[in-house]
Amino acid sequence: MTFDNLKVGEDVLVEASFFGPVRWDYGEAKGIYFSSGVSPNVQYYRASRFFNSFCFDSNRVSNSVSFQDADFDRQFVCRENKTGDDLNARDAYFKSIEFLSKSQTTDGSGKQGDLDSRFDVDLSRTKVGGIARFNGARFDGCVSFERIDVRDLDITSIKLPEKKVRLT
């Protein structure tokens, strides 16, 4: 499913389940709430589930983006976005079917599957005008916070895998 270049006011995906890869690139929105997001016009919703890779690149969101309580079964790429307010991934679960690293890829090309990233969770070069909330989130693979620009980063009570992984 592709949402490239989508311009939307506020988008709320209530208990959404995505079975194929999702790409959402170069979009503009007032706010995006994949799960449990709150805005003045939005109530609490139950978690969204992503059974395949998710790519959210180069988007501009004037208010907040919420992935709270969401489950990601495969690679999560959220790079080069600009969010005017908070990025909320509290209690999200970032799984990885395999522990992939820089030297271990799925197709020998230097990429993990169809996404151009060496990390299971890639938040590189993202600018957050408010708080990036990852408190209570669980990460089962390699994570990149490379060149992230945030007002405040909340990583209290995050759960990292017992296997050795690299955070950059």
Beta strands, then each sheet from edge to edge (+ up, - down):
strand 1: 7-12
strand 2: 17-18
strand 3: 22-25
strand 4: 28-35
strand 5: 49-50
strand 6: 54-57
strand 7: 60-61
strand 8: 65-67
strand 9: 71-72
strand 10: 76-77
strand 11: 82-83
strand 12: 87-88
strand 13: 93-94
strand 14: 121-122
strand 15: 127-133
strand 16: 138-139
strand 17: 143-144
strand 18: 149-154
sheet 1: 1+ 4+ 7+ 11+ 15+ 12+ 8+
sheet 2: 1+ 4+ 7+ 11+ 15+ 18+
sheet 3: 2+ 5+ 9+ 13+ 16+
sheet 4: 3+ 6+ 10+ 14+ 17+
end
